[in-house]
């Protein structure tokens, strides 16, 4: 076997996972194996418990592929006819990706854009909703291009007060499992997350929480076979099986990851760990002279965007490469108007990992002949 260096992933995904999660994938299962079917059932039920919602009102639909596959599956499933349009709220790259999904799939949708480093303006949203009878409103909870957290409960409440019949869709890819979400207060009809974010499983499938009544109303709308959530749900309910080849090993890892979440103390305990990670990074980077893209009031604990230093010796590609050689993987920036990079605080990371990352960044700056603190 080739030698390799185990690297810490300070990214928005894929994320590092525990050895126990990795080891859970060492078993092979057939898709019709009764034990595997029981695991799928257990996972679907556990997701509802984590969300804090009733199984009579909501259901969990698992879908093969990346988180973006799951996001697109919602749009494919609920897509309005020619007489209805969706509205996408965006203050970053992942909100913009929602619009691209709709454009490519020819799903009628408008986009209401806000600055990448700014909050969604509820007053402007209210005006927009009053002007057009949208049948669907979609928003990203944690916009990881910047790290900002959007107030989905307030947004959902506003949507339903102005347009009671509209569906409300939340992309909680990088927040579910670490930030408590009040489904009832937010009037959430669909919420999507991924196995490999704050739930700390491995990549392989997306998770859709859907309000049963609303999901059933969408029967027959999808123009995609593989992304039809109603059809996927009915298959899972009929015999516990995926319609097509399931990500068996990823589901075994996910089962273990959910056990780890419970052992850690649930969402609030995990959120506390991520918050500690974030505070260590923020403090350490500020001591080194780095500036954040967002103000303190807007900054969430999931991921933090830092501005490029203006020192002439700073080159991000070199900075990234040197850190990678030290076993520390950060992430390039995603905002379009500002040069920045990102440091993620989620996944199998703990305060000692964050402190060591800061030491490695300090060492890298010295090697690049950049004075500390950076002016």
Buried (B, 14 or more C-beta within 10 A) or exposed (E): EEEEEEBBBBBBBBBBBBEEBBEBBEEEBEBEEEEBBEBBEEBBEBBBEBBBBEEEEBBBBBBBBBBBBBBBBBBBBBBBEEEBBBBBBBBBBBBBBBBEBBEEBEBBBEBBBBBBBEBBBEEEBBEBBEEEEBBBBBBBBBBBBBBBBBBBBBBBBBBBEBBEEBBBBBBBBBBBBBBBBBBEEBBBBBBBBBBBBBBBBBBBBBBBBBBBEBBEEBBEBBEBEBBBBBBBBBBBEEEBBBBEEBBBBBBBBBBBBBBBBEEBEBBEBBBBBBBBBBBBBBEBBEEBBBEBBBEEEBBBBBBBBBBBBEBEEBEBEEBBEBBEEBEBBBBEBBBEEEBBBBBBBBBBBEEEBBBBBBEBBBEBBEEBEBEEEBE
